[in-house]
């Protein structure tokens, strides 16, 4: 009787996977760093973790418990997915028993402290570089083929959204000379930008070869304005951002955008690479934060301005109060010294989802989702 029940369960699962779920659910494959990590680093030996309170305090599906997301609530892919009809969030790849989720809702491969370059995040020990994230996706694809077959797998992947949010840690590490890059040689800013774009392009082409057709490539935001960079560059009192850091980012984003244009010409119209201009969106929030309902655009809600910039729950505080936190998280742009609050993520996600071509080019994310390759 036990064997019979297991057989029936397996049959139902395979039938649903093959015939129903791909049609009903929004499928998303997420790659990147801590801005979009959904918990992969919880399964690594790493110094880059968000597995303890108050992280996740506003994440309703977990009841306010940490999920490995580096913010107080949802990330931008979470919010975009919900807006496009996702019934649940893509689980972290390293979590147990997630391969079947690739068919139903996608997988999140992102990893805090990771970057485009393999060397990025070395001081944090464990992290999953972009190249390895794509390797993991290749394994997920093999699983899908084993369950659905090659034809159905290709059909699912050509309609799925592949979002990539990476590059921030590469740039932060570039301005920290103690971390080796390219054999320990500090290359020029222009050469470093080219190196990032070249390596990124290689992974985008790999994903395309594996069946990806709808890409959302998120540019790097104005890191020169995040609390960590402003503190380490002694800019807190002046209220200014790091011109040097933001200048390198602008140059990189421009080169990345140009490369995506070229990929659209070479691989389109079947494949579409959308450039998401997060730099301008976030800078607009920073400059006009009160118009967006924020009261603080420079100070983190959790943690402080000084090393080690750690956001932790104050165990000495009364249970009714959390002295490590700001009083109203919805009034802060930054959750900690590096990452936006859910409130900021909601604004960014909405603009990227429905914005014009100055923000998402050659189309916005909603148009990409509805596009038929």
The 8 nearest C-alpha neighbors of each residue, nearest first, counted from 0:
[[1, 3, 2, 4, 5, 6, 7, 8],
 [2, 0, 4, 3, 5, 6, 7, 8],
 [3, 1, 5, 0, 4, 6, 7, 8],
 [2, 4, 0, 6, 1, 5, 7, 8],
 [5, 3, 7, 1, 6, 2, 8, 0],
 [4, 6, 8, 2, 3, 7, 9, 1],
 [7, 5, 3, 9, 4, 8, 10, 2],
 [6, 8, 10, 4, 9, 5, 11, 3],
 [7, 9, 5, 11, 6, 10, 12, 4],
 [10, 8, 12, 6, 7, 11, 5, 13],
 [9, 11, 7, 13, 8, 12, 14, 6],
 [10, 12, 14, 8, 9, 13, 15, 7],
 [13, 11, 9, 15, 10, 14, 16, 8],
 [12, 14, 16, 10, 15, 11, 17, 9],
 [15, 13, 11, 17, 16, 12, 18, 10],
 [16, 14, 19, 12, 18, 17, 13, 20],
 [17, 15, 13, 14, 20, 18, 12, 19],
 [18, 16, 14, 15, 147, 13, 19, 20],
 [19, 17, 15, 16, 14, 20, 21, 22],
 [20, 18, 15, 22, 21, 16, 17, 23],
 [19, 21, 23, 22, 16, 103, 24, 15],
 [22, 20, 23, 19, 24, 103, 102, 155],
 [23, 21, 20, 19, 24, 18, 25, 155],
 [24, 22, 20, 21, 19, 25, 103, 85],
 [23, 25, 21, 85, 20, 22, 26, 104],
 [24, 26, 85, 104, 84, 27, 83, 23],
 [27, 25, 104, 105, 159, 24, 160, 103],
 [28, 26, 105, 160, 159, 161, 29, 104],
 [27, 29, 161, 106, 105, 107, 160, 162],
 [28, 30, 107, 162, 108, 161, 163, 27],
 [31, 29, 109, 163, 108, 162, 164, 107],
 [30, 32, 109, 164, 165, 163, 110, 35],
 [31, 33, 111, 110, 109, 113, 34, 165],
 [111, 34, 32, 36, 35, 110, 69, 112],
 [33, 35, 32, 36, 338, 69, 74, 164],
 [34, 36, 33, 74, 32, 109, 37, 31],
 [37, 35, 109, 33, 110, 38, 68, 32],
 [38, 36, 68, 91, 67, 35, 39, 107],
 [37, 39, 67, 41, 40, 91, 36, 66],
 [40, 38, 91, 41, 93, 42, 110, 37],
 [39, 41, 43, 42, 38, 110, 48, 111],
 [40, 42, 39, 38, 43, 67, 50, 48],
 [43, 41, 40, 39, 93, 44, 94, 38],
 [42, 44, 40, 45, 41, 125, 126, 39],
 [45, 43, 125, 42, 124, 46, 40, 41],
 [46, 44, 125, 124, 47, 43, 123, 126],
 [45, 47, 123, 48, 124, 44, 125, 122],
 [48, 46, 45, 111, 123, 112, 40, 49],
 [49, 47, 50, 40, 46, 41, 67, 45],
 [50, 48, 67, 69, 51, 68, 54, 65],
 [49, 51, 67, 65, 48, 66, 41, 54],
 [50, 52, 65, 49, 54, 53, 311, 312],
 [53, 51, 54, 312, 65, 311, 64, 56],
 [52, 54, 56, 312, 55, 311, 51, 71],
 [55, 53, 52, 71, 65, 56, 70, 49],
 [56, 54, 71, 65, 58, 72, 63, 57],
 [55, 57, 63, 71, 53, 54, 58, 64],
 [58, 56, 72, 63, 71, 55, 59, 62],
 [57, 59, 72, 55, 63, 56, 60, 61],
 [58, 60, 62, 61, 63, 57, 72, 56],
 [61, 59, 62, 58, 63, 64, 57, 87],
 [62, 60, 64, 63, 59, 58, 66, 65],
 [61, 63, 59, 64, 60, 58, 56, 57],
 [62, 64, 56, 58, 57, 55, 61, 59],
 [63, 65, 61, 55, 62, 56, 66, 52],
 [66, 64, 55, 54, 50, 51, 67, 52],
 [65, 67, 68, 38, 50, 55, 64, 37],
 [66, 68, 38, 49, 50, 37, 65, 41],
 [69, 67, 37, 66, 70, 36, 38, 49],
 [70, 68, 49, 33, 67, 54, 34, 338],
 [71, 69, 72, 68, 54, 340, 334, 55],
 [70, 72, 55, 54, 56, 57, 340, 341],
 [73, 71, 58, 57, 55, 341, 70, 56],
 [72, 74, 341, 77, 58, 78, 75, 71],
 [73, 75, 77, 76, 35, 344, 78, 341],
 [74, 76, 78, 348, 77, 344, 79, 73],
 [77, 75, 79, 78, 74, 80, 35, 29],
 [78, 76, 74, 80, 75, 79, 73, 88],
 [77, 79, 75, 81, 80, 76, 82, 74],
 [80, 78, 76, 82, 81, 77, 348, 75],
 [79, 81, 85, 83, 77, 82, 78, 76],
 [80, 82, 85, 84, 78, 83, 79, 77],
 [81, 83, 79, 80, 84, 78, 85, 352],
 [84, 82, 80, 81, 85, 79, 25, 365],
 [83, 85, 81, 82, 25, 86, 80, 24],
 [86, 84, 81, 25, 80, 87, 24, 83],
 [85, 87, 84, 24, 81, 88, 25, 104],
 [88, 86, 85, 89, 104, 81, 80, 77],
 [87, 89, 90, 77, 85, 104, 86, 80],
 [90, 88, 106, 105, 107, 104, 91, 87],
 [91, 89, 106, 107, 88, 92, 97, 37],
 [92, 90, 107, 39, 93, 94, 38, 37],
 [91, 93, 108, 94, 107, 106, 90, 97],
 [92, 94, 39, 91, 95, 42, 97, 108],
 [93, 95, 92, 91, 97, 96, 39, 42],
 [96, 94, 97, 93, 92, 98, 91, 90],
 [95, 97, 98, 94, 99, 100, 93, 92],
 [96, 98, 100, 99, 95, 94, 92, 90],
 [99, 97, 100, 101, 96, 139, 142, 92],
 [98, 100, 101, 97, 102, 103, 96, 143],
 [101, 99, 103, 102, 97, 98, 104, 105],
 [100, 102, 105, 99, 106, 98, 103, 104],
 [103, 101, 100, 99, 104, 105, 16, 21],
 [104, 102, 100, 20, 101, 21, 105, 24],
 [103, 105, 26, 100, 89, 101, 102, 25],
 [106, 104, 101, 27, 26, 89, 28, 100],
 [105, 107, 89, 28, 90, 101, 92, 91],
 [106, 108, 29, 91, 89, 90, 92, 109],
 [109, 107, 30, 92, 132, 29, 91, 106],
 [110, 108, 31, 30, 36, 32, 107, 35],
 [109, 111, 32, 36, 127, 113, 33, 39],
 [33, 110, 112, 32, 113, 47, 36, 40],
 [113, 111, 120, 32, 126, 47, 168, 33],
 [114, 112, 128, 32, 111, 126, 120, 110],
 [113, 115, 119, 116, 166, 128, 169, 168],
 [114, 116, 129, 166, 199, 128, 195, 165],
 [117, 115, 114, 118, 119, 128, 169, 195],
 [116, 118, 128, 119, 115, 114, 130, 129],
 [119, 117, 116, 121, 120, 180, 179, 114],
 [118, 120, 114, 116, 121, 117, 169, 113],
 [119, 121, 112, 123, 122, 113, 118, 168],
 [122, 120, 124, 123, 119, 118, 178, 125],
 [121, 123, 124, 120, 178, 46, 119, 125],
 [122, 124, 46, 121, 120, 45, 125, 47],
 [123, 125, 45, 122, 121, 126, 46, 120],
 [124, 126, 45, 44, 43, 123, 127, 46],
 [127, 125, 113, 110, 112, 128, 111, 124],
 [126, 128, 110, 113, 131, 132, 129, 125],
 [129, 127, 113, 117, 131, 114, 130, 132],
 [128, 130, 132, 115, 131, 114, 133, 127],
 [131, 129, 133, 132, 128, 134, 202, 115],
 [130, 132, 134, 133, 128, 129, 127, 135],
 [133, 131, 129, 135, 134, 130, 108, 127],
 [132, 134, 136, 135, 131, 130, 137, 129],
 [135, 133, 131, 137, 132, 136, 130, 138],
 [136, 134, 132, 138, 133, 137, 131, 139],
 [135, 137, 139, 133, 138, 134, 140, 132],
 [136, 138, 140, 134, 135, 139, 133, 141],
 [139, 137, 135, 141, 136, 140, 142, 134],
 [140, 138, 136, 142, 137, 141, 98, 143],
 [139, 141, 143, 137, 142, 138, 136, 144],
 [142, 140, 138, 144, 139, 143, 145, 137],
 [141, 143, 145, 139, 140, 144, 146, 138],
 [142, 144, 140, 146, 145, 141, 147, 152],
 [143, 145, 148, 149, 141, 147, 146, 142],
 [144, 146, 142, 143, 148, 147, 141, 149],
 [147, 145, 143, 144, 148, 142, 13, 17],
 [148, 146, 144, 143, 151, 145, 17, 152],
 [147, 149, 144, 150, 151, 145, 146, 152],
 [148, 150, 144, 152, 151, 153, 147, 143],
 [149, 151, 153, 152, 148, 154, 147, 144],
 [152, 150, 154, 153, 149, 148, 147, 155],
 [153, 151, 149, 155, 154, 150, 144, 156],
 [152, 154, 156, 150, 151, 155, 210, 157],
 [153, 155, 151, 152, 157, 156, 150, 158],
 [156, 154, 152, 153, 158, 157, 151, 159],
 [157, 155, 159, 153, 158, 154, 211, 210],
 [156, 158, 212, 154, 211, 155, 159, 153],
 [157, 159, 156, 155, 160, 154, 213, 212],
 [160, 158, 156, 26, 27, 157, 155, 161],
 [159, 161, 27, 213, 214, 162, 28, 26],
 [162, 160, 214, 28, 27, 213, 29, 215],
 [163, 161, 215, 29, 214, 216, 30, 160],
 [162, 164, 30, 216, 31, 217, 165, 29],
 [165, 163, 31, 217, 30, 216, 32, 162],
 [164, 166, 31, 32, 114, 167, 163, 115],
 [165, 167, 169, 114, 168, 115, 219, 170],
 [168, 166, 170, 169, 219, 165, 171, 114],
 [167, 169, 171, 170, 114, 166, 172, 112],
 [170, 168, 166, 172, 167, 114, 119, 171],
 [169, 171, 173, 168, 172, 167, 166, 174],
 [172, 170, 168, 173, 174, 169, 167, 175],
 [171, 173, 175, 169, 174, 170, 168, 178],
 [174, 172, 170, 171, 175, 169, 176, 180],
 [173, 175, 172, 171, 176, 170, 244, 178],
 [174, 176, 172, 173, 177, 178, 171, 179],
 [177, 175, 178, 174, 173, 179, 172, 185],
 [178, 176, 175, 179, 172, 174, 183, 173],
 [177, 179, 176, 175, 180, 172, 121, 122],
 [180, 178, 183, 182, 177, 181, 184, 176],
 [181, 179, 183, 182, 184, 178, 118, 185],
 [180, 182, 183, 184, 179, 185, 186, 118],
 [183, 181, 180, 184, 179, 185, 118, 186],
 [182, 184, 179, 180, 181, 185, 178, 176],
 [185, 183, 182, 181, 186, 180, 179, 176],
 [186, 184, 183, 180, 187, 181, 176, 179],
 [185, 187, 184, 191, 190, 188, 181, 189],
 [186, 188, 190, 189, 191, 185, 192, 184],
 [189, 187, 191, 190, 192, 186, 247, 193],
 [190, 188, 192, 191, 187, 193, 250, 247],
 [191, 189, 193, 187, 192, 188, 194, 186],
 [190, 192, 194, 188, 193, 189, 186, 187],
 [191, 193, 189, 251, 195, 194, 190, 188],
 [194, 192, 190, 196, 191, 195, 197, 189],
 [195, 193, 191, 197, 192, 196, 190, 198],
 [194, 196, 192, 198, 193, 197, 199, 191],
 [197, 195, 199, 193, 194, 198, 255, 200],
 [198, 196, 194, 200, 199, 195, 193, 201],
 [197, 199, 201, 195, 200, 196, 194, 115],
 [200, 198, 196, 202, 201, 197, 195, 115],
 [199, 201, 203, 197, 202, 198, 196, 204],
 [202, 200, 198, 204, 199, 203, 205, 197],
 [201, 203, 205, 199, 204, 200, 206, 130],
 [204, 202, 200, 206, 205, 201, 207, 199],
 [203, 205, 207, 201, 202, 206, 208, 200],
 [206, 204, 202, 208, 207, 203, 201, 209],
 [207, 205, 209, 203, 204, 208, 211, 202],
 [206, 208, 211, 204, 210, 209, 205, 203],
 [207, 209, 205, 206, 210, 204, 211, 203],
 [210, 208, 206, 207, 211, 205, 137, 140],
 [209, 211, 207, 208, 156, 153, 157, 212],
 [212, 210, 207, 206, 157, 156, 209, 213],
 [211, 213, 270, 157, 271, 207, 214, 210],
 [214, 212, 160, 271, 161, 270, 211, 272],
 [215, 213, 272, 161, 162, 273, 271, 160],
 [214, 216, 162, 273, 272, 161, 274, 163],
 [217, 215, 163, 274, 275, 162, 273, 214],
 [216, 218, 275, 164, 274, 163, 215, 277],
 [217, 219, 276, 252, 277, 275, 220, 216],
 [218, 220, 167, 278, 166, 248, 217, 277],
 [219, 221, 278, 277, 222, 218, 281, 248],
 [222, 220, 223, 278, 245, 224, 282, 219],
 [223, 221, 224, 225, 220, 245, 244, 228],
 [222, 224, 241, 240, 244, 245, 221, 228],
 [223, 225, 240, 222, 221, 229, 226, 241],
 [224, 226, 222, 227, 228, 223, 337, 229],
 [227, 225, 336, 229, 228, 230, 297, 224],
 [228, 226, 336, 230, 225, 229, 337, 231],
 [229, 227, 231, 230, 226, 225, 223, 232],
 [228, 230, 234, 226, 232, 227, 231, 235],
 [231, 229, 233, 227, 228, 232, 235, 226],
 [230, 232, 228, 233, 229, 227, 234, 305],
 [231, 233, 229, 230, 234, 228, 241, 235],
 [234, 232, 230, 231, 235, 229, 236, 228],
 [235, 233, 229, 237, 232, 236, 239, 230],
 [236, 234, 238, 237, 229, 230, 233, 239],
 [235, 237, 238, 234, 233, 239, 230, 229],
 [236, 238, 239, 234, 235, 233, 240, 229],
 [237, 239, 235, 236, 234, 240, 297, 229],
 [240, 238, 237, 234, 241, 235, 224, 229],
 [239, 241, 224, 223, 242, 229, 234, 238],
 [242, 240, 223, 243, 244, 245, 224, 229],
 [241, 243, 245, 244, 246, 240, 223, 239],
 [244, 242, 246, 241, 245, 247, 223, 248],
 [245, 243, 223, 246, 247, 241, 242, 248],
 [246, 244, 248, 223, 242, 247, 243, 221],
 [245, 247, 243, 249, 248, 244, 242, 250],
 [246, 248, 250, 244, 245, 249, 251, 243],
 [247, 249, 245, 251, 246, 250, 252, 244],
 [250, 248, 252, 246, 251, 247, 245, 253],
 [251, 249, 253, 247, 248, 252, 254, 246],
 [250, 252, 248, 192, 254, 253, 249, 255],
 [253, 251, 255, 249, 254, 250, 218, 256],
 [252, 254, 256, 250, 251, 255, 249, 257],
 [255, 253, 257, 251, 252, 256, 258, 250],
 [254, 256, 252, 258, 257, 253, 196, 251],
 [255, 257, 259, 253, 258, 254, 252, 274],
 [258, 256, 260, 254, 255, 259, 253, 261],
 [257, 259, 261, 255, 260, 256, 254, 262],
 [258, 260, 262, 256, 261, 257, 272, 263],
 [261, 259, 257, 263, 258, 262, 256, 264],
 [260, 262, 258, 264, 259, 263, 265, 257],
 [261, 263, 259, 265, 264, 260, 266, 258],
 [264, 262, 267, 260, 261, 266, 265, 271],
 [263, 265, 261, 262, 267, 266, 260, 268],
 [264, 266, 262, 263, 267, 261, 268, 260],
 [265, 267, 263, 262, 270, 264, 268, 269],
 [268, 266, 270, 269, 263, 264, 265, 271],
 [267, 269, 270, 271, 266, 263, 372, 264],
 [270, 268, 267, 372, 212, 271, 266, 371],
 [271, 269, 212, 267, 268, 266, 213, 272],
 [272, 270, 213, 263, 267, 214, 212, 273],
 [271, 273, 214, 259, 263, 215, 213, 274],
 [274, 272, 215, 360, 214, 216, 361, 275],
 [273, 275, 216, 360, 359, 217, 276, 215],
 [276, 274, 217, 359, 277, 216, 358, 218],
 [275, 277, 358, 278, 218, 279, 359, 274],
 [276, 278, 280, 220, 279, 275, 218, 281],
 [279, 277, 220, 276, 281, 280, 221, 282],
 [278, 280, 282, 281, 277, 283, 276, 358],
 [281, 279, 277, 283, 278, 282, 347, 284],
 [282, 280, 284, 283, 278, 279, 277, 285],
 [281, 283, 285, 279, 284, 280, 278, 286],
 [282, 284, 280, 286, 281, 285, 279, 287],
 [283, 285, 288, 281, 287, 282, 286, 280],
 [284, 286, 282, 288, 283, 287, 296, 281],
 [287, 285, 283, 284, 288, 282, 296, 289],
 [288, 286, 284, 290, 289, 285, 283, 291],
 [287, 289, 284, 291, 285, 293, 290, 286],
 [290, 288, 293, 292, 291, 287, 294, 295],
 [289, 291, 288, 292, 287, 293, 284, 286],
 [292, 290, 288, 289, 293, 287, 284, 346],
 [291, 293, 289, 290, 330, 288, 294, 329],
 [294, 292, 330, 289, 288, 331, 291, 295],
 [293, 295, 330, 289, 331, 296, 292, 288],
 [296, 294, 331, 293, 297, 298, 330, 332],
 [297, 295, 332, 285, 298, 331, 288, 294],
 [296, 298, 295, 226, 299, 225, 333, 332],
 [297, 299, 295, 296, 226, 300, 333, 331],
 [300, 298, 335, 333, 334, 301, 336, 302],
 [299, 301, 325, 334, 324, 335, 331, 333],
 [300, 302, 324, 335, 310, 299, 323, 334],
 [303, 301, 310, 309, 308, 335, 323, 299],
 [302, 304, 305, 308, 299, 301, 336, 309],
 [303, 305, 230, 308, 226, 227, 306, 336],
 [304, 306, 308, 303, 307, 230, 227, 231],
 [307, 305, 308, 304, 309, 303, 227, 231],
 [306, 308, 309, 305, 303, 304, 302, 310],
 [309, 307, 306, 305, 303, 302, 336, 304],
 [310, 308, 307, 302, 311, 303, 306, 335],
 [309, 311, 302, 301, 335, 308, 312, 323],
 [312, 310, 309, 53, 313, 52, 323, 302],
 [311, 313, 53, 52, 323, 314, 321, 310],
 [312, 314, 315, 323, 316, 322, 321, 311],
 [315, 313, 316, 312, 317, 321, 318, 311],
 [316, 314, 313, 317, 322, 312, 318, 321],
 [315, 317, 314, 313, 321, 322, 320, 318],
 [318, 316, 319, 320, 315, 321, 314, 322],
 [319, 317, 320, 316, 321, 314, 315, 313],
 [318, 320, 317, 321, 316, 322, 315, 314],
 [321, 319, 317, 318, 322, 316, 324, 323],
 [322, 320, 323, 324, 316, 313, 312, 319],
 [321, 323, 324, 316, 320, 313, 325, 312],
 [324, 322, 321, 313, 301, 312, 302, 311],
 [325, 323, 301, 322, 321, 300, 326, 302],
 [324, 326, 300, 327, 328, 301, 323, 322],
 [325, 327, 324, 328, 300, 321, 322, 330],
 [328, 326, 329, 325, 330, 331, 300, 324],
 [327, 329, 330, 331, 325, 300, 326, 340],
 [328, 330, 342, 327, 331, 293, 340, 341],
 [331, 329, 293, 294, 328, 327, 295, 292],
 [332, 330, 295, 333, 328, 293, 329, 300],
 [331, 333, 296, 343, 339, 340, 295, 293],
 [334, 332, 339, 299, 340, 331, 335, 338],
 [333, 335, 340, 300, 339, 299, 338, 301],
 [336, 334, 299, 301, 337, 333, 338, 300],
 [335, 337, 226, 227, 299, 308, 338, 225],
 [338, 336, 335, 225, 227, 226, 339, 333],
 [337, 339, 335, 334, 333, 336, 70, 34],
 [340, 338, 333, 334, 332, 343, 344, 341],
 [339, 341, 334, 342, 333, 343, 332, 70],
 [340, 342, 344, 72, 343, 73, 345, 71],
 [341, 343, 340, 345, 329, 344, 346, 332],
 [344, 342, 340, 346, 345, 341, 332, 339],
 [343, 345, 341, 347, 75, 346, 342, 348],
 [346, 344, 348, 342, 343, 347, 341, 349],
 [345, 347, 349, 343, 344, 348, 350, 342],
 [348, 346, 344, 350, 349, 345, 351, 343],
 [347, 349, 345, 351, 75, 350, 346, 344],
 [350, 348, 352, 346, 347, 351, 345, 353],
 [349, 351, 354, 347, 352, 353, 348, 346],
 [352, 350, 348, 354, 349, 353, 359, 347],
 [351, 353, 364, 349, 350, 365, 363, 348],
 [354, 352, 350, 363, 351, 349, 365, 364],
 [355, 353, 350, 351, 358, 363, 352, 359],
 [354, 356, 357, 358, 359, 363, 353, 362],
 [357, 355, 360, 359, 358, 361, 362, 354],
 [356, 358, 355, 359, 360, 276, 354, 279],
 [357, 359, 276, 356, 355, 354, 275, 360],
 [360, 358, 275, 363, 356, 362, 274, 357],
 [361, 359, 362, 356, 274, 273, 363, 358],
 [360, 362, 273, 356, 359, 363, 274, 272],
 [363, 361, 360, 359, 366, 356, 367, 273],
 [362, 364, 359, 366, 365, 352, 353, 354],
 [363, 365, 352, 367, 366, 368, 351, 362],
 [366, 364, 368, 367, 352, 363, 353, 369],
 [367, 365, 369, 363, 364, 368, 370, 362],
 [366, 368, 364, 370, 365, 369, 363, 362],
 [367, 369, 365, 366, 370, 364, 160, 158],
 [370, 368, 366, 367, 365, 371, 364, 158],
 [371, 369, 367, 368, 366, 372, 158, 365],
 [370, 372, 369, 158, 368, 367, 269, 157],
 [371, 269, 370, 270, 157, 268, 212, 158]]
